[in-house]
Amino acid sequence: MQQVYTDKEVLNDGLCAQKASTGKFNMAANECVHSQVRDTMLNILEQEHSIQYDVFNMMHKRGFYETPAAEDKKVSDAKMKYAQSVK
């Protein structure tokens, strides 16, 4: 019997794979000694983040990954918190 996966299952699997991939490439970039290898890892990491974002958007548009709207106060609080940590 052939098993058929739903679009939601396939996209969720892809999103999980991309999240794992970005974690591994981030770790690899952090531990590089040679600048050319590090630059390559960072380039790949950027591409993987782009793919992850595309998969997330596909899921979100289809209603497979719902995200509640953020409250304005929580957004401004987060901006203040992270702006202070950058200083």
Secondary structure by P-SEA (a helix, b strand, c coil): cbbbbcaaaaaaaaaaaaaaaaaaaaaaaaacccaaaaaaaaaaaaaaaaaaaaaaaaaaaacccccccccaaaaaaaaaaaaaaac
